[in-house]
Amino acid sequence: MRVGQFLTENQIRFQALVFPPAFTAQKRAMRLRVSGRQVLKSILLSGPQGYFLAVLPATHRLNTKLLADFFGGPVRLAKPEEIRQVFPDCEWGVVQPLGHLYGLRTILDDSVSPGSHIILQTQTHAEAIRMKCGDFERIEHPDRLQFAIG
C-alpha cells in the first residue's frame, strides 16, 4: 500500500515531498535542505524472532550490540535480496517505515522527540513525507528504545 494513501485513509496530516533521487537518508536531508535529525532512516534487521525495522535519525548510527542485548540474540542487517522480498512494492533498496503494513515489528530510537516533525521515505528514492512524530507513533505503535549512537 502506498504510504500517502494509508495516511490519508487514516486521517493523518502529512506533506508529500518530491526531490531528485537520494539513496541515503543524509542525501535526502541535503536535497530537502533540512537537518539530518529531522530525516529518519528505516533499517531492516534480522534478529532472533525474525525481521524487524529500526527507525532512527539520519545523523545516527545503529548499535547492533544494544539491539542484540534487547532481543536476546544476534542482530544483523538484512541483505539486499531480503529487503526486496520483504518490500516487493518498493524500489530496489527502499525500506519504508510503516513496518506493520508488512507484518514487521518497528522500534523507534528514543532520541526522536514525540513532538517533532519528521521526514520519512516512502516507496521510492525520490519521495518522502513530513509528518508529526506523534502521528507516526499513533499509527505504527513502535517500541521506543535507545539503540542509536549520535
For each residue, the residues with C-beta under 8 A, 3 or more apart:
1: 5 6 89 101
2: 5 6 122 123
3: 6 7 96 98 120 122 123 129
4: 7 8 14 16 122 129
5: 1 2 8 9
6: 1 2 3 9 10 98 101 139
7: 3 4 10 12 14 129 131 139
8: 4 5 11 12
9: 5 6
10: 6 7 139
11: 8
12: 7 8 131 135 138 139
13: 131 132 135
14: 4 7 129 130 131 135
15: 129 130 131
16: 4 127 128 129
17: 32 119 127 128 129 130
18: 126 127
19: 22 28 31 32 126 127 128
20: 31 126
21: 124 125 126
22: 19 27 28 30 31 125 126
23: 27 93 125
24: 27 28 41 58
25: 28 29 36 39 40 41 57 58 121
26: 29 30 36 39 58 59
27: 22 23 24 30 31
28: 19 22 24 25 31 32 39 58 119 121 128
29: 25 26 32 34 35 36 38 39 58 119
30: 22 26 27 33
31: 19 20 22 27 28
32: 17 19 28 29 39 119 128
33: 30
34: 29 38 39 119
35: 29 38 39 59
36: 25 26 29 39 57 58 59
37: 57 58 59
38: 29 34 35 57 116 117 118 119
39: 25 26 28 29 32 34 35 36 57 58 118 119 128
40: 25 55 56 57 58 97 112 118 119 120
41: 24 25 55 56 57 58 121
42: 53 54 55 95 96 97 99 120 121
43: 53 54 55 56 62 77 95
44: 51 52 53 77 78 82 83 86 87 95 104
45: 51 52 53 54 62 64 67 75 76 77 78
46: 50 51 75 76 77 78 82
47: 50 51 52 67 68 71 73 74 75
48: 71 72 73 74 75
49: 52 71 105
50: 46 47
51: 44 45 46 47 78 82 86 104
52: 44 45 47 49 99 104 105 106 107
53: 42 43 44 45 95 97 99 104 105 106 107
54: 42 43 45 62 67 106 107 109 147 148
55: 40 41 42 43 97 106 107 108 109 112 120 142
56: 40 41 43 60 62 108 109 111 112 147 148
57: 25 36 37 38 39 40 41 60 109 111 112 148 150
58: 24 25 26 28 29 36 37 39 40 41
59: 26 35 36 37 150
60: 56 57 109 111 148 149 150
61: 148 149 150
62: 43 45 54 56 67 147 148 149
63: 66 67 147 148 149
64: 45 67 68 75 76 77
65: 68 69
66: 63 69 70 145 146 147
67: 45 47 54 62 63 64 70 71 75 107 145 147
68: 47 64 65 71 72 73 74 75
69: 65 66 72
70: 66 67 145 147
71: 47 48 49 67 68 75
72: 48 68 69
73: 47 48 68
74: 47 48 68
75: 45 46 47 48 64 67 68 71
76: 45 46 64
77: 43 44 45 46 64
78: 44 45 46 51 82 83 86
79: 82 83
80: 83 84 92 93
81: 84 85
82: 44 46 51 78 79 85 86
83: 44 78 79 80 86 87 93 94 95
84: 80 81 87 88 92
85: 81 82 88
86: 44 51 78 82 83 102 104
87: 44 83 84 90 94 95 96 102 123
88: 84 85
89: 1 123
90: 87 94 95 96 123 124
91: 94 123 124 125
92: 80 84
93: 23 80 83 125
94: 83 87 90 91 121 122 123 124 125
95: 42 43 44 53 83 87 90 121
96: 3 42 87 90 101 120 121 122 123
97: 40 42 53 55 106 120 121 136 140
98: 3 6 101 102 106 139 140
99: 42 52 53 102 103 104 105 106 140 142
100: 103 104 106 139 140 141
101: 1 6 96 98
102: 86 87 98 99
103: 99 100
104: 44 51 52 53 86 99 100
105: 49 52 53 99 143
106: 52 53 54 55 97 98 99 100 140 141 142 143
107: 52 53 54 55 67 142 143 144 145 147
108: 55 56 112 136 137 140 142 143 144 145
109: 54 55 56 57 60 112 144 145 146 147 148
110: 144 145 146
111: 56 57 60 146 148 150
112: 40 55 56 57 108 109 116 118 133
113: 116 133
114: 133 134 137
115: 132 133 134
116: 38 112 113 132 133
117: 38 130 131 132 133
118: 38 39 40 112 130 131 132 133 136
119: 17 28 29 32 34 38 39 40 128 129 130
120: 3 40 42 55 96 97 128 129 131 136
121: 25 28 41 42 94 95 96 97 125 127 128
122: 2 3 4 94 96 127 128 129
123: 2 3 87 89 90 91 94 96 127
124: 21 90 91 94 127
125: 21 22 23 91 93 94 121
126: 18 19 20 21 22
127: 16 17 18 19 121 122 123 124
128: 16 17 19 28 32 39 119 120 121 122
129: 3 4 7 14 15 16 17 119 120 122
130: 14 15 17 117 118 119
131: 7 12 13 14 15 117 118 120 135 136
132: 13 115 116 117 118 135 136
133: 112 113 114 115 116 117 118 136 137
134: 114 115 137 138
135: 12 13 14 131 132 138 139
136: 97 108 118 120 131 132 133 139 140 142
137: 108 114 133 134 140 141 142
138: 12 134 135 141
139: 6 7 10 12 98 100 135 136
140: 97 98 99 100 106 108 136 137
141: 100 106 137 138
142: 55 99 106 107 108 136 137
143: 105 106 107 108
144: 107 108 109 110
145: 66 67 70 107 108 109 110
146: 66 109 110 111
147: 54 56 62 63 66 67 70 107 109
148: 54 56 57 60 61 62 63 109 111
149: 60 61 62 63
150: 57 59 60 61 111
